[in-house]
Amino acid sequence: METTQFAKQALGFQKTMFDNSFNAMTMVQDQTEKMVNGYLDQLPWVTAEGKKSLQTSVDMAKKAQDDFKKAVDESFSKIEDLLEEK
């Protein structure tokens, strides 16, 4: 019984650490995107097509980031379910 409780606490700690780290990383990426967009808006030689290409890349990165977060959350949920069964 104590082993299961310890595993639940350790899992909770790991989930909290992941969530906090992921949120911090997301904030840094969002701020970097705003900074780069502001910089690109001031450059007259950057075309609309170039900006669109960059935005497409940013959108793909955000989708990959969201997919990764979903996969990790699902994994934590499955492990929690396993611990509840014991």
DRENDO-1510 file (C-alpha; in Angstrom, 1 decimal, always signed):
<recs>
REC; n; res; u; v; w
REC; 1; MET; +0.0; +0.0; +0.0 .
REC; 2; GLU; +2.8; +2.4; +0.8 .
REC; 3; THR; +4.5; +1.7; -2.4 .
REC; 4; THR; +1.4; +2.7; -4.4 .
REC; 5; GLN; +1.0; +5.9; -2.4 .
REC; 6; PHE; +4.6; +6.8; -3.0 .
REC; 7; ALA; +4.3; +6.1; -6.7 .
REC; 8; LYS; +1.2; +8.3; -6.9 .
REC; 9; GLN; +3.0; +11.1; -5.1 .
REC; 10; ALA; +6.1; +10.8; -7.3 .
REC; 11; LEU; +3.9; +10.8; -10.4 .
REC; 12; GLY; +2.0; +13.9; -9.2 .
REC; 13; PHE; +5.4; +15.6; -8.6 .
REC; 14; GLN; +6.6; +14.7; -12.1 .
REC; 15; LYS; +3.3; +15.8; -13.7 .
REC; 16; THR; +3.5; +19.2; -11.9 .
REC; 17; MET; +7.2; +19.6; -13.0 .
REC; 18; PHE; +6.3; +18.8; -16.6 .
REC; 19; ASP; +3.3; +21.2; -16.6 .
REC; 20; ASN; +5.4; +24.0; -15.1 .
REC; 21; SER; +8.3; +23.5; -17.5 .
REC; 22; PHE; +6.0; +23.2; -20.5 .
REC; 23; ASN; +4.1; +26.4; -19.6 .
REC; 24; ALA; +7.4; +28.3; -19.1 .
REC; 25; MET; +8.7; +27.0; -22.5 .
REC; 26; THR; +5.4; +28.0; -24.1 .
REC; 27; MET; +5.6; +31.5; -22.7 .
REC; 28; VAL; +9.2; +31.9; -23.9 .
REC; 29; GLN; +8.2; +30.7; -27.4 .
REC; 30; ASP; +5.2; +33.0; -27.5 .
REC; 31; GLN; +7.3; +36.0; -26.5 .
REC; 32; THR; +10.0; +35.1; -29.0 .
REC; 33; GLU; +7.3; +34.9; -31.7 .
REC; 34; LYS; +6.0; +38.4; -30.8 .
REC; 35; MET; +9.5; +39.8; -30.8 .
REC; 36; VAL; +10.4; +38.3; -34.2 .
REC; 37; ASN; +7.1; +39.4; -35.8 .
REC; 38; GLY; +7.7; +42.9; -34.5 .
REC; 39; TYR; +11.2; +42.9; -35.9 .
REC; 40; LEU; +10.0; +41.5; -39.3 .
REC; 41; ASP; +7.3; +44.2; -39.5 .
REC; 42; GLN; +10.0; +46.9; -39.4 .
REC; 43; LEU; +12.1; +45.3; -42.2 .
REC; 44; PRO; +11.0; +46.7; -45.6 .
REC; 45; TRP; +12.7; +43.9; -47.6 .
REC; 46; VAL; +10.7; +41.1; -46.0 .
REC; 47; THR; +7.9; +40.2; -48.4 .
REC; 48; ALA; +4.4; +39.2; -47.4 .
REC; 49; GLU; +5.2; +35.7; -48.9 .
REC; 50; GLY; +8.2; +35.5; -46.5 .
REC; 51; LYS; +6.1; +36.4; -43.5 .
REC; 52; LYS; +3.5; +33.9; -44.5 .
REC; 53; SER; +6.1; +31.2; -44.8 .
REC; 54; LEU; +7.4; +32.0; -41.4 .
REC; 55; GLN; +3.9; +32.0; -39.9 .
REC; 56; THR; +3.2; +28.6; -41.5 .
REC; 57; SER; +6.3; +27.3; -39.8 .
REC; 58; VAL; +5.3; +28.8; -36.4 .
REC; 59; ASP; +1.8; +27.3; -36.8 .
REC; 60; MET; +3.2; +23.9; -37.5 .
REC; 61; ALA; +5.5; +24.2; -34.4 .
REC; 62; LYS; +2.5; +25.1; -32.2 .
REC; 63; LYS; +0.5; +22.2; -33.5 .
REC; 64; ALA; +3.4; +19.8; -32.8 .
REC; 65; GLN; +3.7; +21.4; -29.3 .
REC; 66; ASP; +0.0; +20.8; -28.6 .
REC; 67; ASP; +0.2; +17.3; -29.9 .
REC; 68; PHE; +3.2; +16.6; -27.6 .
REC; 69; LYS; +1.4; +18.0; -24.6 .
REC; 70; LYS; -1.7; +15.9; -25.4 .
REC; 71; ALA; +0.4; +12.7; -25.7 .
REC; 72; VAL; +2.2; +13.4; -22.4 .
REC; 73; ASP; -1.1; +14.2; -20.6 .
REC; 74; GLU; -2.6; +10.9; -21.9 .
REC; 75; SER; +0.4; +9.0; -20.7 .
REC; 76; PHE; +0.2; +10.5; -17.2 .
REC; 77; SER; -3.5; +9.6; -17.2 .
REC; 78; LYS; -2.9; +6.0; -18.2 .
REC; 79; ILE; -0.3; +5.6; -15.5 .
REC; 80; GLU; -2.6; +7.1; -12.9 .
REC; 81; ASP; -5.3; +4.6; -14.0 .
REC; 82; LEU; -2.9; +1.8; -13.6 .
REC; 83; LEU; -2.0; +2.9; -10.1 .
REC; 84; GLU; -5.7; +3.2; -9.2 .
REC; 85; GLU; -6.3; -0.4; -10.2 .
REC; 86; LYS; -3.7; -1.8; -7.8 .
</recs>
